[in-house]
């Protein structure tokens, strides 16, 4: 099993690459729209996060989550704009995209979701996708 410290080292190395806009990379090596929603690029954290939430409202409209839309809209109004560092992120840093040998990551694949995002993006996805317990989350935060 891959260690949390090794994941943290990859994220730390990614974060050395800094950007001024939020979005995915284009073929011309600029920051453009996000891969899934064709929105962006974004100049501010607030615009990025609220657009990310709002673009899911159409899906929610046709589902059992329809009643939650007003709460999400109210939540979007509360979001403050943050000056978070925008860095390179893999965007899909999960086990299926890691080539592992003898308990160590020897390669990463599937960079289609990669781009320039707030520095917390890969770590937040890692917490969610790996279902870390509280002890593991604390250990990961120390790296």
Protein Blocks (a to p, Z undefined) as FASTA:
>chain_A
ZZfklmmmmmmmmmmpccfbdcdddfkopacddfklopajdfbfklmmmmmmmmmmmmmm
mmmklmmmmmmmmmmmmpccddddddddehlacfklpcceehiafbdehjllgccddfkl
mmmmmmmmnopafklmmmmmmZZ
